[in-house]
Amino acid sequence: MSLVESIDQYKYPDDAAMHQSTISKFLWFCAGADMQLLKHCPQSERIKEEGIGGVVLATGVLAFLSSSYAFYRVFNPGSSEGTPVVAIISSIAFGLIWSLIIFNLDRFIVSSSGHGDGTEKITLDEFIGAIPRLLMALIIGFTLSKPLEIRVMQSELDAILKTKQMEYKYGRKDANGQQMTVDEKGVLVKPGAYDSEKIRWDSEKSKLKDVEFKELTDGEEAINAKIKDYREKEDKFTNEKYTQAGGKNGYAAGRGTGYKDAEANADKYAKLKDEETANLEKYKQDHQSDYDQKAKKEADVIKTHDEKNKEIEDTAAHMGGLVNRIMWAHEAFPIVSWALTLLLLAIEVAPILYKLMIRNGPYHYLTENQREIVAARYAVERKANALAGNNGQQAEIEIFHQAEASLKSSIAHLTSEGRLSQQALDKFEGIVSRDIDNNPDKYVKIDPPSRGA
């Protein structure tokens, strides 16, 4: 046994971490921990990483619940009554995608967060360095907290929604349910959408009845009045005729003079009644097109009124959207709303602050050691260098010796190839030059002059 082995009383088998449960391994994955290094660490270090991974996993689960409910409120902005299948399926699908994004982002933030100075205190420099990660965590926490808030207060917000819908439809009402015309400050309260529509509807109906139909109905009413008057007189003289025939009121029985006068008057008014009835039918025929036009206009008014009421119903049904519910939650329950928000923010930023406050342990040392080994294996040197014009402050620079050696080798190889190529060209030029001196006709051909020249 070597001296190191005799001193080391905490020897762990190489596969110690491999025998951990699947849940532990998954939590290490959530924390972004190196399982190969954890197998050389005490159990306490593994528990720490499991705790960090558990927080990241919990954030992912909360992200799924929060985003699913948020998307459900987007796809189904009404009250909680009724559960459309399409809205549920869409909410689950989008919530799963969003939760995976948040989970991956949280895992990156936690795994990339460095350790502090090895003490339990957070220094100003450490806090300033962690600000970007803290800001990202705060943004994530805010986005997660709002849908969860309105889900926790769903029953109360549904009650507020119904009140808002009633106010929108019917305006404000007093304690007895009566429509109010002024508020408690004496300011006129606008009527609800239904009441506004009813006012417009009554106005249009009144205009249609009193103006549009007046010219038609005046003539018809005048004829009907004459018909009524003639019918009453006809009935009167008919009754008198039969009275006279009975010998009452001083007249002799039988068909005497009184009987004949009453009969003549009854026939006269019957004839006038028939003439006016004929006039009424002729009047209606002459004005039938006007009647049809006015009736169509009335039908159009009714259709517009029904469409407007349907629009009011649709608008009221969609008042319970995500943004409105968040606003109502802050207005009605500000303390509860902020308490839930702070709780989610604490869960989100806890791993980052925890890593700044935690004391350096075996896993931290092994991680740093592994980095140094990798840097040494590939000849990467880090050393301090004074920055010019910066009050002599030191900055760490990296020297990549392997890359520099490769660069120098490549430069030397190219330089050597250049020299050899030039030397070969010089040799070739000398050989060709001597051959030209000895055999010029090999390179230059001169044609003899023609005889006619």
VOPAGU-2260 file (C-alpha; in pm, 1 decimal, decimal comma):
REM VOPAGU-2260
SITE   aa  ch    i         X         Y         Z
SITE  MET   A    0       0,0       0,0       0,0
SITE  SER   A    1     136,6     339,2    -104,0
SITE  LEU   A    2     162,8     637,1     126,9
SITE  VAL   A    3    -126,4     809,7     -51,5
SITE  GLU   A    4    -348,1     503,3     -16,2
SITE  SER   A    5    -263,5     470,1     350,0
SITE  ILE   A    6    -352,4     833,6     412,2
SITE  ASP   A    7    -670,2     827,6     203,6
SITE  GLN   A    8    -944,5     692,2     429,7
SITE  TYR   A    9   -1224,3     792,6     190,1
SITE  LYS   A   10   -1177,5     563,1    -106,3
SITE  TYR   A   11   -1482,9     522,7    -330,4
SITE  PRO   A   12   -1520,0     248,4    -590,0
SITE  ASP   A   13   -1492,7     365,4    -949,8
SITE  ASP   A   14   -1852,4     266,4   -1015,7
SITE  ALA   A   15   -1992,8     418,9    -696,8
SITE  ALA   A   16   -2189,8     682,1    -885,8
SITE  MET   A   17   -2305,3     428,1   -1140,1
SITE  HIS   A   18   -2502,8     243,8    -872,5
SITE  GLN   A   19   -2713,0     551,3    -797,1
SITE  SER   A   20   -3083,1     542,9    -876,6
SITE  THR   A   21   -3220,2     657,3   -1210,6
SITE  ILE   A   22   -3383,0     952,5   -1036,2
SITE  SER   A   23   -3046,8    1067,4    -897,3
SITE  LYS   A   24   -2883,7    1041,3   -1238,8
SITE  PHE   A   25   -3169,2    1235,8   -1395,6
SITE  LEU   A   26   -3137,3    1512,3   -1132,7
SITE  TRP   A   27   -2764,4    1532,3   -1206,1
SITE  PHE   A   28   -2851,9    1572,4   -1570,9
SITE  CYS   A   29   -3095,2    1851,4   -1479,4
SITE  ALA   A   30   -2817,8    2026,7   -1285,3
SITE  GLY   A   31   -2571,8    1986,3   -1574,2
SITE  ALA   A   32   -2329,5    1795,0   -1347,6
SITE  ASP   A   33   -2047,1    1570,6   -1472,7
SITE  MET   A   34   -2130,3    1215,4   -1367,7
SITE  GLN   A   35   -1772,9    1096,9   -1430,9
SITE  LEU   A   36   -1641,6    1344,7   -1174,5
SITE  LEU   A   37   -1921,6    1284,4    -925,7
SITE  LYS   A   38   -1827,4     919,7    -895,7
SITE  HIS   A   39   -1503,6    1030,0    -725,0
SITE  CYS   A   40   -1682,4    1263,4    -483,8
SITE  PRO   A   41   -1841,3    1201,7    -143,1
SITE  GLN   A   42   -2215,0    1141,3    -123,7
SITE  SER   A   43   -2266,7    1491,3      14,5
SITE  GLU   A   44   -2149,6    1639,7    -316,3
SITE  ARG   A   45   -2389,5    1421,3    -509,8
SITE  ILE   A   46   -2675,7    1531,3    -284,9
SITE  LYS   A   47   -2589,9    1896,5    -352,8
SITE  GLU   A   48   -2609,8    1843,0    -727,6
SITE  GLU   A   49   -2933,0    1649,1    -686,1
SITE  GLY   A   50   -3078,1    1946,2    -498,1
SITE  ILE   A   51   -2979,9    2189,4    -773,5
SITE  GLY   A   52   -3120,2    1954,3   -1036,0
SITE  GLY   A   53   -3441,5    1921,5    -837,3
SITE  VAL   A   54   -3491,3    2299,4    -841,9
SITE  VAL   A   55   -3430,7    2309,7   -1218,3
SITE  LEU   A   56   -3676,5    2022,8   -1268,4
SITE  ALA   A   57   -3935,4    2190,2   -1046,5
SITE  THR   A   58   -3901,8    2507,5   -1252,0
SITE  GLY   A   59   -3959,5    2306,3   -1569,0
SITE  VAL   A   60   -4271,7    2145,0   -1422,4
SITE  LEU   A   61   -4403,6    2484,3   -1307,0
SITE  ALA   A   62   -4328,2    2620,6   -1653,6
SITE  PHE   A   63   -4540,7    2344,0   -1805,1
SITE  LEU   A   64   -4833,3    2407,5   -1570,8
SITE  SER   A   65   -4806,7    2784,1   -1605,1
SITE  SER   A   66   -4774,3    2797,2   -1982,6
SITE  SER   A   67   -5042,2    2532,1   -2038,9
SITE  TYR   A   68   -5291,9    2731,6   -1836,8
SITE  ALA   A   69   -5181,6    3055,8   -2007,2
SITE  PHE   A   70   -5237,0    2904,5   -2351,5
SITE  TYR   A   71   -5569,7    2759,4   -2234,0
SITE  ARG   A   72   -5683,7    3106,4   -2137,1
SITE  VAL   A   73   -5570,8    3227,0   -2481,3
SITE  PHE   A   74   -5762,4    2955,2   -2666,7
SITE  ASN   A   75   -6061,1    2966,8   -2428,5
SITE  PRO   A   76   -6088,4    3321,6   -2286,2
SITE  GLY   A   77   -6432,1    3269,1   -2129,9
SITE  SER   A   78   -6506,4    3146,2   -1779,5
SITE  SER   A   79   -6384,2    2813,4   -1644,3
SITE  GLU   A   80   -6718,0    2652,1   -1724,5
SITE  GLY   A   81   -6679,8    2404,5   -2010,1
SITE  THR   A   82   -6360,2    2242,8   -2132,4
SITE  PRO   A   83   -6320,5    2249,6   -2513,5
SITE  VAL   A   84   -6113,4    1951,3   -2624,1
SITE  VAL   A   85   -5925,4    2146,4   -2891,7
SITE  ALA   A   86   -5824,9    2413,8   -2639,9
SITE  ILE   A   87   -5700,7    2149,6   -2394,2
SITE  ILE   A   88   -5492,5    1960,9   -2653,1
SITE  SER   A   89   -5344,4    2281,4   -2796,6
SITE  SER   A   90   -5262,9    2412,8   -2447,9
SITE  ILE   A   91   -5083,2    2091,9   -2349,5
SITE  ALA   A   92   -4881,2    2086,1   -2673,3
SITE  PHE   A   93   -4770,4    2449,5   -2650,6
SITE  GLY   A   94   -4712,7    2418,0   -2275,3
SITE  LEU   A   95   -4481,1    2120,4   -2328,8
SITE  ILE   A   96   -4276,3    2308,0   -2588,0
SITE  TRP   A   97   -4249,5    2615,5   -2366,1
SITE  SER   A   98   -4155,2    2412,3   -2056,6
SITE  LEU   A   99   -3873,7    2239,5   -2248,9
SITE  ILE   A  100   -3741,1    2579,7   -2355,8
SITE  ILE   A  101   -3747,7    2706,8   -1996,2
SITE  PHE   A  102   -3596,7    2381,8   -1865,2
SITE  ASN   A  103   -3308,8    2398,0   -2113,7
SITE  LEU   A  104   -3249,2    2766,4   -2041,3
SITE  ASP   A  105   -3253,6    2710,1   -1663,6
SITE  ARG   A  106   -3018,2    2413,8   -1697,8
SITE  PHE   A  107   -2779,4    2628,5   -1900,4
SITE  ILE   A  108   -2794,3    2916,5   -1648,2
SITE  VAL   A  109   -2725,8    2688,3   -1351,2
SITE  SER   A  110   -2454,4    2478,4   -1516,0
SITE  SER   A  111   -2272,8    2786,0   -1649,4
SITE  SER   A  112   -2286,3    2973,8   -1319,6
SITE  GLY   A  113   -1946,1    2972,1   -1157,8
SITE  HIS   A  114   -1870,9    2922,9    -787,8
SITE  GLY   A  115   -1798,4    3207,3    -554,7
SITE  ASP   A  116   -1475,3    3269,7    -370,5
SITE  GLY   A  117   -1521,4    2954,7    -164,7
SITE  THR   A  118   -1686,1    3126,1     131,8
SITE  GLU   A  119   -2046,7    3154,1     239,3
SITE  LYS   A  120   -2047,8    3530,8     185,1
SITE  ILE   A  121   -2138,4    3690,3    -147,7
SITE  THR   A  122   -1897,5    3968,6    -233,6
SITE  LEU   A  123   -1986,9    4270,3    -445,9
SITE  ASP   A  124   -1776,1    4145,9    -736,4
SITE  GLU   A  125   -1946,8    3806,8    -724,2
SITE  PHE   A  126   -2289,8    3967,4    -721,4
SITE  ILE   A  127   -2205,3    4200,1   -1011,9
SITE  GLY   A  128   -2077,2    3903,6   -1211,1
SITE  ALA   A  129   -2399,0    3714,6   -1145,3
SITE  ILE   A  130   -2631,7    4002,0   -1246,9
SITE  PRO   A  131   -2687,0    3885,1   -1609,0
SITE  ARG   A  132   -2786,9    3536,4   -1492,6
SITE  LEU   A  133   -3001,1    3680,2   -1213,2
SITE  LEU   A  134   -3181,2    3906,7   -1460,7
SITE  MET   A  135   -3258,9    3611,8   -1687,9
SITE  ALA   A  136   -3382,8    3413,9   -1388,3
SITE  LEU   A  137   -3604,4    3704,5   -1275,5
SITE  ILE   A  138   -3756,6    3738,3   -1622,4
SITE  ILE   A  139   -3831,6    3366,5   -1630,5
SITE  GLY   A  140   -3976,9    3383,3   -1279,5
SITE  PHE   A  141   -4210,9    3669,7   -1370,5
SITE  THR   A  142   -4337,6    3495,7   -1683,7
SITE  LEU   A  143   -4403,9    3177,7   -1487,7
SITE  SER   A  144   -4572,0    3342,1   -1190,8
SITE  LYS   A  145   -4852,6    3531,4   -1365,8
SITE  PRO   A  146   -5045,9    3236,8   -1515,4
SITE  LEU   A  147   -5004,7    3043,7   -1190,4
SITE  GLU   A  148   -5144,6    3339,6    -997,7
SITE  ILE   A  149   -5463,0    3356,1   -1202,0
SITE  ARG   A  150   -5498,5    2976,5   -1181,6
SITE  VAL   A  151   -5479,7    2986,8    -801,5
SITE  MET   A  152   -5738,9    3267,6    -793,7
SITE  GLN   A  153   -5955,3    3123,2   -1072,4
SITE  SER   A  154   -6280,9    3108,4    -872,1
SITE  GLU   A  155   -6248,9    3468,5    -756,9
SITE  LEU   A  156   -6155,7    3587,6   -1105,4
SITE  ASP   A  157   -6450,6    3402,3   -1259,9
SITE  ALA   A  158   -6678,7    3595,6   -1025,0
SITE  ILE   A  159   -6513,0    3921,9   -1129,0
SITE  LEU   A  160   -6550,7    3819,0   -1494,1
SITE  LYS   A  161   -6925,1    3768,6   -1455,7
SITE  THR   A  162   -6955,9    4109,8   -1290,9
SITE  LYS   A  163   -6757,6    4273,7   -1571,1
SITE  GLN   A  164   -6971,4    4100,4   -1832,1
SITE  MET   A  165   -7293,4    4217,0   -1661,7
SITE  GLU   A  166   -7160,4    4572,3   -1638,0
SITE  TYR   A  167   -7065,0    4562,9   -2004,9
SITE  LYS   A  168   -7405,2    4430,7   -2110,8
SITE  TYR   A  169   -7640,1    4615,4   -1877,4
SITE  GLY   A  170   -7437,6    4896,1   -1722,6
SITE  ARG   A  171   -7413,7    4962,3   -1350,4
SITE  LYS   A  172   -7700,2    4869,6   -1118,0
SITE  ASP   A  173   -7779,5    4976,3    -765,5
SITE  ALA   A  174   -7818,0    4749,1    -463,7
SITE  ASN   A  175   -8175,9    4667,8    -567,0
SITE  GLY   A  176   -8070,6    4574,5    -918,5
SITE  GLN   A  177   -8216,0    4893,1   -1070,0
SITE  GLN   A  178   -8036,7    5063,5   -1356,4
SITE  MET   A  179   -7840,0    5365,3   -1234,6
SITE  THR   A  180   -7822,0    5686,9   -1431,4
SITE  VAL   A  181   -7561,3    5862,5   -1216,5
SITE  ASP   A  182   -7285,6    5731,8    -994,4
SITE  GLU   A  183   -7219,4    5819,2    -633,6
SITE  LYS   A  184   -7042,1    6138,6    -742,2
SITE  GLY   A  185   -7332,0    6251,7    -953,9
SITE  VAL   A  186   -7156,3    6167,9   -1279,7
SITE  LEU   A  187   -7372,9    6015,9   -1549,7
SITE  VAL   A  188   -7306,5    5646,2   -1587,3
SITE  LYS   A  189   -7310,2    5521,6   -1943,9
SITE  PRO   A  190   -7557,7    5241,7   -2007,8
SITE  GLY   A  191   -7434,7    4892,9   -2086,2
SITE  ALA   A  192   -7393,8    4756,4   -2434,4
SITE  TYR   A  193   -7738,7    4595,6   -2428,5
SITE  ASP   A  194   -7899,4    4917,1   -2306,8
SITE  SER   A  195   -7716,8    5125,4   -2566,2
SITE  GLU   A  196   -7830,7    4885,1   -2835,0
SITE  LYS   A  197   -8187,8    4891,9   -2701,3
SITE  ILE   A  198   -8190,7    5272,8   -2710,6
SITE  ARG   A  199   -8076,4    5266,8   -3071,6
SITE  TRP   A  200   -8322,9    4990,1   -3155,0
SITE  ASP   A  201   -8617,5    5176,4   -2998,6
SITE  SER   A  202   -8516,4    5492,7   -3182,2
SITE  GLU   A  203   -8505,7    5316,5   -3515,8
SITE  LYS   A  204   -8836,1    5141,6   -3453,2
SITE  SER   A  205   -8996,3    5470,8   -3349,0
SITE  LYS   A  206   -8864,1    5644,2   -3658,3
SITE  LEU   A  207   -8983,0    5361,4   -3879,2
SITE  LYS   A  208   -9328,5    5358,5   -3721,0
SITE  ASP   A  209   -9383,4    5732,3   -3677,8
SITE  VAL   A  210   -9222,5    5854,2   -3999,0
SITE  GLU   A  211   -9171,5    5579,0   -4250,6
SITE  PHE   A  212   -9513,3    5414,6   -4208,4
SITE  LYS   A  213   -9709,0    5731,3   -4121,2
SITE  GLU   A  214   -9798,8    5827,9   -4477,2
SITE  LEU   A  215   -9923,1    5475,8   -4546,5
SITE  THR   A  216  -10105,4    5419,7   -4221,3
SITE  ASP   A  217  -10274,6    5762,4   -4213,4
SITE  GLY   A  218  -10470,9    5690,7   -4530,5
SITE  GLU   A  219  -10554,2    5338,5   -4418,9
SITE  GLU   A  220  -10666,8    5455,6   -4077,3
SITE  ALA   A  221  -10892,7    5724,3   -4230,6
SITE  ILE   A  222  -11069,1    5466,5   -4448,2
SITE  ASN   A  223  -11098,3    5223,5   -4156,5
SITE  ALA   A  224  -11253,4    5501,6   -3948,0
SITE  LYS   A  225  -11518,1    5560,0   -4216,2
SITE  ILE   A  226  -11587,7    5187,8   -4245,3
SITE  LYS   A  227  -11630,0    5166,3   -3869,9
SITE  ASP   A  228  -11861,2    5468,1   -3864,4
SITE  TYR   A  229  -12076,9    5331,5   -4149,1
SITE  ARG   A  230  -12092,2    4987,2   -3986,7
SITE  GLU   A  231  -12210,3    5138,5   -3657,2
SITE  LYS   A  232  -12479,9    5345,0   -3834,3
SITE  GLU   A  233  -12588,9    5044,2   -4038,9
SITE  ASP   A  234  -12627,9    4842,8   -3720,4
SITE  LYS   A  235  -12816,9    5127,1   -3556,6
SITE  PHE   A  236  -13074,0    5163,6   -3834,7
SITE  THR   A  237  -13107,9    4787,2   -3868,3
SITE  ASN   A  238  -13201,2    4770,1   -3499,7
SITE  GLU   A  239  -13447,2    5058,8   -3544,4
SITE  LYS   A  240  -13605,9    4887,1   -3840,9
SITE  TYR   A  241  -13693,5    4578,3   -3638,7
SITE  THR   A  242  -13805,1    4795,7   -3348,4
SITE  GLN   A  243  -14046,5    4985,7   -3568,5
SITE  ALA   A  244  -14180,8    4660,0   -3703,7
SITE  GLY   A  245  -14280,3    4565,5   -3345,1
SITE  GLY   A  246  -14494,3    4873,6   -3296,4
SITE  LYS   A  247  -14295,4    5029,2   -3015,1
SITE  ASN   A  248  -14218,7    5394,6   -2942,4
SITE  GLY   A  249  -14545,5    5522,7   -3091,0
SITE  TYR   A  250  -14521,6    5357,8   -3430,2
SITE  ALA   A  251  -14781,3    5116,7   -3562,1
SITE  ALA   A  252  -14692,7    4750,6   -3592,9
SITE  GLY   A  253  -14591,2    4617,9   -3934,8
SITE  ARG   A  254  -14387,1    4773,5   -4207,6
SITE  GLY   A  255  -14492,6    5127,4   -4178,0
SITE  THR   A  256  -14325,5    5457,4   -4252,6
SITE  GLY   A  257  -14071,0    5428,3   -3966,2
SITE  TYR   A  258  -13975,3    5082,4   -4075,0
SITE  LYS   A  259  -13918,7    5195,3   -4434,1
SITE  ASP   A  260  -13710,2    5500,4   -4327,0
SITE  ALA   A  261  -13488,4    5286,1   -4100,6
SITE  GLU   A  262  -13448,3    5024,9   -4375,4
SITE  ALA   A  263  -13348,1    5289,7   -4628,8
SITE  ASN   A  264  -13091,8    5435,8   -4391,3
SITE  ALA   A  265  -12949,4    5090,9   -4312,1
SITE  ASP   A  266  -12916,6    5012,3   -4683,7
SITE  LYS   A  267  -12755,0    5350,1   -4743,8
SITE  TYR   A  268  -12484,4    5300,4   -4482,0
SITE  ALA   A  269  -12429,3    4936,2   -4584,0
SITE  LYS   A  270  -12365,1    5060,5   -4937,7
SITE  LEU   A  271  -12126,3    5330,2   -4810,3
SITE  LYS   A  272  -11945,7    5070,4   -4595,1
SITE  ASP   A  273  -11900,3    4841,7   -4896,7
SITE  GLU   A  274  -11768,9    5132,7   -5103,5
SITE  GLU   A  275  -11513,6    5226,3   -4838,3
SITE  THR   A  276  -11412,4    4859,9   -4798,3
SITE  ALA   A  277  -11349,1    4851,8   -5172,1
SITE  ASN   A  278  -11156,3    5178,6   -5142,3
SITE  LEU   A  279  -10943,0    5022,1   -4866,3
SITE  GLU   A  280  -10853,0    4722,7   -5082,9
SITE  LYS   A  281  -10770,7    4954,2   -5375,2
SITE  TYR   A  282  -10560,4    5172,1   -5144,3
SITE  LYS   A  283  -10365,2    4868,9   -5021,9
SITE  GLN   A  284  -10308,5    4746,5   -5377,4
SITE  ASP   A  285  -10190,3    5088,3   -5490,8
SITE  HIS   A  286   -9942,7    5110,6   -5201,4
SITE  GLN   A  287   -9838,2    4742,4   -5179,6
SITE  SER   A  288   -9486,4    4812,6   -5309,7
SITE  ASP   A  289   -9443,3    5082,3   -5044,8
SITE  TYR   A  290   -9563,1    4840,2   -4780,2
SITE  ASP   A  291   -9317,8    4575,9   -4900,7
SITE  GLN   A  292   -9029,8    4823,5   -4901,5
SITE  LYS   A  293   -9106,5    4942,4   -4548,3
SITE  ALA   A  294   -9150,5    4583,8   -4427,8
SITE  LYS   A  295   -8810,8    4489,8   -4574,9
SITE  LYS   A  296   -8652,8    4786,5   -4404,4
SITE  GLU   A  297   -8807,2    4680,4   -4073,6
SITE  ALA   A  298   -8672,2    4327,0   -4124,1
SITE  ASP   A  299   -8326,4    4470,2   -4192,6
SITE  VAL   A  300   -8343,7    4673,6   -3872,1
SITE  ILE   A  301   -8438,8    4362,9   -3674,7
SITE  LYS   A  302   -8155,2    4164,5   -3836,6
SITE  THR   A  303   -7902,3    4437,2   -3754,3
SITE  HIS   A  304   -8029,1    4446,5   -3398,3
SITE  ASP   A  305   -7989,8    4069,0   -3360,1
SITE  GLU   A  306   -7640,7    4076,4   -3510,5
SITE  LYS   A  307   -7538,5    4355,2   -3275,0
SITE  ASN   A  308   -7667,0    4160,1   -2975,2
SITE  LYS   A  309   -7469,3    3854,7   -3089,1
SITE  GLU   A  310   -7159,8    4072,0   -3119,3
SITE  ILE   A  311   -7218,6    4197,2   -2765,0
SITE  GLU   A  312   -7247,5    3838,3   -2643,3
SITE  ASP   A  313   -6924,0    3738,9   -2819,5
SITE  THR   A  314   -6736,4    4039,1   -2680,3
SITE  ALA   A  315   -6858,8    3966,9   -2328,4
SITE  ALA   A  316   -6765,3    3598,9   -2364,7
SITE  HIS   A  317   -6406,4    3691,3   -2457,8
SITE  MET   A  318   -6348,7    3936,3   -2173,7
SITE  GLY   A  319   -6184,0    3669,2   -1957,1
SITE  GLY   A  320   -5855,4    3657,6   -2149,2
SITE  LEU   A  321   -5509,8    3618,2   -1995,9
SITE  VAL   A  322   -5419,2    3988,7   -1979,0
SITE  ASN   A  323   -5752,0    4093,7   -1823,9
SITE  ARG   A  324   -5729,3    3823,9   -1559,7
SITE  ILE   A  325   -5376,2    3930,6   -1464,7
SITE  MET   A  326   -5491,9    4292,8   -1433,3
SITE  TRP   A  327   -5793,8    4195,0   -1222,8
SITE  ALA   A  328   -5577,1    3976,9    -998,5
SITE  HIS   A  329   -5341,3    4267,4    -924,7
SITE  GLU   A  330   -5629,5    4508,8    -870,0
SITE  ALA   A  331   -5840,4    4283,6    -647,8
SITE  PHE   A  332   -5573,3    4079,3    -464,7
SITE  PRO   A  333   -5240,9    4270,5    -481,4
SITE  ILE   A  334   -5089,8    4110,5    -169,0
SITE  VAL   A  335   -5165,7    3753,6    -274,6
SITE  SER   A  336   -5049,2    3827,4    -628,5
SITE  TRP   A  337   -4711,8    3965,7    -519,1
SITE  ALA   A  338   -4665,8    3689,3    -262,6
SITE  LEU   A  339   -4698,6    3422,9    -532,3
SITE  THR   A  340   -4470,9    3619,6    -763,3
SITE  LEU   A  341   -4198,2    3649,0    -500,1
SITE  LEU   A  342   -4228,2    3277,6    -424,6
SITE  LEU   A  343   -4167,2    3187,5    -790,1
SITE  LEU   A  344   -3880,0    3436,5    -813,8
SITE  ALA   A  345   -3716,7    3286,7    -505,0
SITE  ILE   A  346   -3737,3    2937,9    -655,9
SITE  GLU   A  347   -3589,1    3063,9    -982,4
SITE  VAL   A  348   -3289,3    3255,7    -843,5
SITE  ALA   A  349   -3214,8    3015,2    -554,2
SITE  PRO   A  350   -2971,1    2787,2    -747,5
SITE  ILE   A  351   -2764,7    3084,1    -868,6
SITE  LEU   A  352   -2734,9    3240,6    -523,7
SITE  TYR   A  353   -2675,5    2897,9    -372,3
SITE  LYS   A  354   -2375,4    2837,8    -596,8
SITE  LEU   A  355   -2233,4    3176,5    -497,0
SITE  MET   A  356   -2271,3    3105,3    -123,5
SITE  ILE   A  357   -2164,7    2740,4    -119,5
SITE  ARG   A  358   -1818,9    2647,8       6,9
SITE  ASN   A  359   -1583,8    2491,3    -244,6
SITE  GLY   A  360   -1599,1    2114,6    -222,6
SITE  PRO   A  361   -1446,1    1809,6    -389,8
SITE  TYR   A  362   -1666,5    1838,2    -698,7
SITE  HIS   A  363   -1554,6    2198,3    -750,3
SITE  TYR   A  364   -1186,8    2106,3    -714,2
SITE  LEU   A  365   -1218,6    1808,6    -947,9
SITE  THR   A  366   -1398,0    2025,3   -1203,9
SITE  GLU   A  367   -1123,8    2287,2   -1194,9
SITE  ASN   A  368    -858,9    2015,2   -1203,6
SITE  GLN   A  369   -1021,6    1858,0   -1508,1
SITE  ARG   A  370   -1015,4    2192,7   -1686,1
SITE  GLU   A  371    -647,7    2238,6   -1611,1
SITE  ILE   A  372    -569,9    1885,7   -1732,4
SITE  VAL   A  373    -751,3    1947,0   -2060,3
SITE  ALA   A  374    -571,4    2280,6   -2101,5
SITE  ALA   A  375    -232,2    2117,4   -2029,3
SITE  ARG   A  376    -304,5    1823,1   -2260,8
SITE  TYR   A  377    -356,1    2060,8   -2552,8
SITE  ALA   A  378     -80,8    2306,4   -2448,8
SITE  VAL   A  379    -303,8    2596,9   -2348,9
SITE  GLU   A  380    -128,3    2838,8   -2113,3
SITE  ARG   A  381    -303,5    3109,3   -1914,1
SITE  LYS   A  382    -101,0    3389,1   -1767,2
SITE  ALA   A  383    -148,5    3743,6   -1643,6
SITE  ASN   A  384     -58,1    4030,9   -1868,8
SITE  ALA   A  385     -47,8    4402,3   -1791,0
SITE  LEU   A  386    -289,0    4609,0   -1996,5
SITE  ALA   A  387    -132,8    4920,4   -2150,0
SITE  GLY   A  388    -302,5    5246,8   -2054,8
SITE  ASN   A  389    -522,1    5079,3   -1793,3
SITE  ASN   A  390    -336,5    5177,9   -1474,7
SITE  GLY   A  391    -129,8    4862,7   -1484,7
SITE  GLN   A  392    -424,4    4629,5   -1432,1
SITE  GLN   A  393    -365,8    4263,7   -1501,2
SITE  ALA   A  394    -570,2    4063,5   -1749,3
SITE  GLU   A  395    -555,8    3691,4   -1805,8
SITE  ILE   A  396    -459,7    3586,5   -2156,8
SITE  GLU   A  397    -445,2    3243,3   -2314,8
SITE  ILE   A  398    -150,0    3115,2   -2514,1
SITE  PHE   A  399    -230,4    2821,8   -2740,8
SITE  HIS   A  400     108,9    2656,0   -2779,9
SITE  GLN   A  401     -18,0    2362,2   -2983,9
SITE  ALA   A  402    -183,9    2598,1   -3228,9
SITE  GLU   A  403     128,7    2817,3   -3241,8
SITE  ALA   A  404     351,9    2514,4   -3306,6
SITE  SER   A  405     120,6    2398,6   -3581,6
SITE  LEU   A  406     122,9    2747,3   -3730,8
SITE  LYS   A  407     503,0    2769,9   -3722,1
SITE  SER   A  408     530,7    2424,3   -3879,2
SITE  SER   A  409     294,0    2520,2   -4157,6
SITE  ILE   A  410     482,3    2845,3   -4222,9
SITE  ALA   A  411     821,3    2664,5   -4230,9
SITE  HIS   A  412     682,6    2398,8   -4463,6
SITE  LEU   A  413     547,3    2657,7   -4704,8
SITE  THR   A  414     874,4    2858,6   -4689,3
SITE  SER   A  415    1079,2    2546,1   -4766,0
SITE  GLU   A  416     853,5    2455,9   -5055,2
SITE  GLY   A  417     894,2    2808,0   -5193,1
SITE  ARG   A  418    1275,8    2793,7   -5180,5
SITE  LEU   A  419    1290,1    2450,8   -5343,5
SITE  SER   A  420    1049,6    2555,9   -5615,7
SITE  GLN   A  421    1260,8    2862,6   -5695,0
SITE  GLN   A  422    1579,5    2652,1   -5700,0
SITE  ALA   A  423    1418,9    2405,4   -5944,3
SITE  LEU   A  424    1309,6    2689,1   -6168,9
SITE  ASP   A  425    1660,3    2837,1   -6169,3
SITE  LYS   A  426    1809,2    2498,2   -6264,9
SITE  PHE   A  427    1553,9    2447,3   -6538,7
SITE  GLU   A  428    1619,4    2796,0   -6677,2
SITE  GLY   A  429    1996,3    2726,3   -6699,1
SITE  ILE   A  430    1948,3    2397,9   -6884,7
SITE  VAL   A  431    1709,7    2551,2   -7137,4
SITE  SER   A  432    1938,9    2853,3   -7187,3
SITE  ARG   A  433    2239,8    2631,1   -7275,5
SITE  ASP   A  434    2026,7    2424,3   -7510,7
SITE  ILE   A  435    1918,8    2741,0   -7692,9
SITE  ASP   A  436    2284,0    2846,2   -7737,9
SITE  ASN   A  437    2375,6    2506,3   -7886,4
SITE  ASN   A  438    2058,1    2445,7   -8092,7
SITE  PRO   A  439    1892,3    2776,5   -8184,4
SITE  ASP   A  440    1715,7    2627,4   -8487,4
SITE  LYS   A  441    1532,2    2396,9   -8249,0
SITE  TYR   A  442    1351,1    2693,2   -8104,0
SITE  VAL   A  443    1345,1    2941,0   -8398,1
SITE  LYS   A  444    1247,9    2839,5   -8754,6
SITE  ILE   A  445    1339,5    3082,3   -9041,6
SITE  ASP   A  446    1169,2    3029,4   -9376,9
SITE  PRO   A  447    1394,7    3079,0   -9693,5
SITE  PRO   A  448    1309,6    3378,4   -9921,2
SITE  SER   A  449    1086,6    3305,8  -10222,6
SITE  ARG   A  450    1231,6    3318,5  -10579,6
SITE  GLY   A  451    1010,4    3598,6  -10693,0
SITE  ALA   A  452    1135,7    3833,7  -10428,2
